[in-house]
Amino acid sequence: MIDLWSLENEIYDEGFTLLCGVDEAGRGPLAGPVYAAAVILPRGLVIEGLNDSKKLTEKKREALFEPICASAVAFAIARAEVEEIEELNILNATFLAMNRAVSRLDPQPQLALIDGNRDGGIRLESRCVVKGDSRCADIAAASILAKVSRDRYMLEMAERYPQYAFEKHKGYGTKQHYEAIRAFGPSPIHRMSFLKKMH
């Protein structure tokens, strides 16, 4: 079992007193917003079952959502809309969502740990942590909040646009999803720039 606190503890030992983890959900799909979450957990807190959201089942992520929110020092969930993705491109829209989430934290952290290898668009002092969602408790928690929030939104969209079966693929480019776009055309929540490669 990997210790999800070892990296954060090293950073705390450098003299930081408040860290947040930041992760996104929904960079790849053809439809819907990109979500980001920022979480400050109490240092050393162990949440049973906490792991990278991609390694957990949907049911397990849902079960962890409330315990994370209840035990966090602070958390925030934000998104960048489809229009913003189209205007800014997906990377910049992701940073926009991340900045929105971080700016809503109270108290404000001194350092943001960002999952991945790019943090150029983050306004707060930050560090990248590659595979952070499986190495850092704060990032793992953020990955779950972002993913669950986005999935819930896509389930709402599935009721509004039932012909696309968003409840099944959450907007990702599955065979079924591409067939629905061919049959019905794009919906208002499709990212047109992502559909250019469609044959």
C-alpha positions as CSV (number, residue, x, y, z in Angstrom):
1,M,0.0,0.0,0.0
2,I,1.5,3.3,-1.1
3,D,1.6,5.9,1.6
4,L,-0.5,8.7,0.2
5,W,1.0,11.2,2.7
6,S,4.7,10.7,2.3
7,L,5.1,13.3,-0.4
8,E,2.9,15.9,1.3
9,N,4.6,15.3,4.6
10,E,8.0,16.1,3.0
11,I,6.5,19.3,1.6
12,Y,5.0,20.2,4.9
13,D,8.4,19.6,6.5
14,E,9.9,22.3,4.2
15,G,7.8,24.8,6.2
16,F,4.5,25.0,4.4
17,T,1.5,24.9,6.7
18,L,-1.4,24.5,4.2
19,L,-1.4,22.5,1.0
20,C,-4.1,21.8,-1.4
21,G,-4.4,19.1,-4.1
22,V,-5.9,19.9,-7.5
23,D,-7.2,17.6,-10.2
24,E,-9.5,17.7,-13.2
25,A,-12.0,15.5,-14.8
26,G,-13.2,15.7,-18.4
27,R,-10.3,16.8,-20.5
28,G,-10.9,14.1,-23.1
29,P,-14.6,13.9,-23.7
30,L,-16.4,15.2,-26.7
31,A,-19.2,16.8,-24.7
32,G,-19.7,18.7,-21.4
33,P,-17.6,21.0,-19.3
34,V,-14.2,20.2,-17.8
35,Y,-14.4,20.0,-14.0
36,A,-11.7,20.7,-11.4
37,A,-11.6,20.3,-7.6
38,A,-9.2,21.6,-5.0
39,V,-9.0,20.0,-1.6
40,I,-7.2,20.6,1.7
41,L,-7.3,17.6,3.9
42,P,-6.2,17.7,7.5
43,R,-2.5,16.6,7.5
44,G,-2.2,12.8,7.8
45,L,-5.9,12.1,7.6
46,V,-6.6,8.6,6.4
47,I,-9.9,8.1,4.4
48,E,-10.5,4.4,4.0
49,G,-10.4,3.4,0.3
50,L,-9.0,6.8,-0.9
51,N,-7.2,6.3,-4.2
52,D,-6.9,7.7,-7.7
53,S,-10.5,8.1,-9.0
54,K,-9.7,6.2,-12.2
55,K,-8.8,3.1,-10.1
56,L,-12.2,3.2,-8.3
57,T,-15.6,2.1,-9.4
58,E,-18.3,4.7,-9.9
59,K,-20.1,3.3,-6.8
60,K,-16.9,3.6,-4.7
61,R,-16.2,7.2,-5.9
62,E,-19.8,8.1,-5.0
63,A,-19.3,6.5,-1.5
64,L,-16.2,8.6,-0.9
65,F,-17.6,11.9,-2.0
66,E,-19.4,12.8,1.2
67,P,-16.6,11.6,3.6
68,I,-14.1,13.7,1.7
69,C,-16.3,16.8,1.8
70,A,-17.1,16.3,5.5
71,S,-13.5,15.8,6.6
72,A,-11.7,18.4,4.4
73,V,-10.4,21.6,5.9
74,A,-11.7,23.2,2.7
75,F,-12.8,22.0,-0.7
76,A,-14.1,23.6,-3.9
77,I,-15.4,22.3,-7.2
78,A,-15.5,24.4,-10.3
79,R,-15.8,24.0,-14.0
80,A,-15.1,25.6,-17.4
81,E,-18.0,25.6,-19.8
82,V,-18.0,24.2,-23.3
83,E,-18.0,27.7,-24.7
84,E,-14.8,28.5,-22.7
85,I,-13.2,25.2,-23.9
86,E,-13.9,26.3,-27.5
87,E,-12.6,29.8,-26.9
88,L,-9.5,29.0,-24.9
89,N,-8.6,25.4,-25.9
90,I,-8.9,22.5,-23.5
91,L,-5.6,23.0,-21.6
92,N,-6.3,26.7,-20.8
93,A,-9.9,25.9,-19.9
94,T,-8.6,23.2,-17.5
95,F,-6.4,25.8,-15.8
96,L,-9.3,28.2,-15.7
97,A,-11.4,25.6,-13.8
98,M,-8.5,24.8,-11.5
99,N,-7.9,28.5,-10.7
100,R,-11.6,28.9,-10.0
101,A,-11.6,25.9,-7.6
102,V,-8.4,27.1,-5.8
103,S,-9.7,30.7,-5.5
104,R,-12.8,29.4,-3.7
105,L,-10.8,27.7,-0.9
106,D,-11.1,29.3,2.5
107,P,-8.6,29.3,4.1
108,Q,-6.3,29.8,1.1
109,P,-3.4,27.3,0.8
110,Q,0.2,28.4,0.4
111,L,0.9,25.8,-2.3
112,A,-1.2,23.9,-4.8
113,L,-0.1,20.4,-5.8
114,I,-1.3,19.8,-9.4
115,D,-1.8,16.4,-10.9
116,G,0.2,16.0,-14.1
117,N,3.2,17.7,-15.6
118,R,1.9,21.2,-16.4
119,D,0.9,23.9,-14.1
120,G,1.8,27.0,-16.1
121,G,-1.6,28.5,-15.9
122,I,-2.0,28.2,-12.1
123,R,-2.0,31.5,-10.3
124,L,-1.2,30.2,-6.8
125,E,2.3,28.9,-6.2
126,S,2.2,25.3,-7.3
127,R,4.1,22.1,-8.0
128,C,3.3,19.4,-10.5
129,V,3.0,15.8,-9.3
130,V,3.1,13.3,-12.1
131,K,0.6,10.5,-11.2
132,G,-0.3,12.7,-8.2
133,D,-3.8,11.2,-8.0
134,S,-2.2,7.9,-6.9
135,R,0.6,9.4,-4.8
136,C,-0.9,12.3,-2.9
137,A,-3.9,12.2,-0.5
138,D,-5.0,15.7,-1.4
139,I,-4.9,15.1,-5.1
140,A,-6.6,11.7,-4.8
141,A,-9.4,13.4,-2.9
142,A,-9.6,16.2,-5.6
143,S,-9.7,13.6,-8.4
144,I,-12.8,12.0,-6.8
145,L,-14.6,15.2,-6.2
146,A,-14.0,16.4,-9.8
147,K,-14.9,13.1,-11.4
148,V,-18.1,12.5,-9.3
149,S,-19.3,16.1,-9.9
150,R,-18.8,15.8,-13.7
151,D,-20.4,12.4,-13.8
152,R,-23.5,13.8,-11.9
153,Y,-23.7,16.7,-14.4
154,M,-23.5,14.3,-17.4
155,L,-26.3,12.2,-15.8
156,E,-28.5,15.4,-15.8
157,M,-27.5,16.0,-19.4
158,A,-28.5,12.4,-20.2
159,E,-32.1,13.2,-19.2
160,R,-32.1,16.4,-21.3
161,Y,-30.5,14.8,-24.4
162,P,-31.5,11.1,-24.1
163,Q,-30.5,10.2,-27.6
164,Y,-26.8,10.4,-26.8
165,A,-26.8,7.9,-23.9
166,F,-24.5,10.2,-21.8
167,E,-25.3,8.1,-18.8
168,K,-23.3,5.3,-20.3
169,H,-20.1,7.0,-21.6
170,K,-20.3,10.5,-19.8
171,G,-19.4,12.2,-23.1
172,Y,-16.3,10.2,-23.9
173,G,-15.7,9.2,-27.5
174,T,-17.1,5.7,-27.5
175,K,-18.4,3.9,-30.6
176,Q,-22.0,4.3,-29.4
177,H,-21.4,8.0,-28.8
178,Y,-20.0,8.6,-32.3
179,E,-22.9,6.8,-33.8
180,A,-25.4,9.0,-31.9
181,I,-23.6,12.1,-33.1
182,R,-23.8,10.9,-36.7
183,A,-27.5,10.0,-36.3
184,F,-28.7,13.1,-34.4
185,G,-26.0,15.8,-35.0
186,P,-24.2,17.5,-32.1
187,S,-26.0,18.8,-29.0
188,P,-25.5,22.2,-27.5
189,I,-23.1,20.6,-25.0
190,H,-20.8,19.0,-27.6
191,R,-17.3,20.5,-28.1
192,M,-17.3,21.3,-31.7
193,S,-13.5,21.5,-31.9
194,F,-13.4,17.9,-30.6
195,L,-15.7,16.7,-33.4
196,K,-13.5,18.0,-36.3
197,K,-11.6,14.7,-36.4
198,M,-14.8,12.7,-36.9
199,H,-15.1,10.8,-40.2
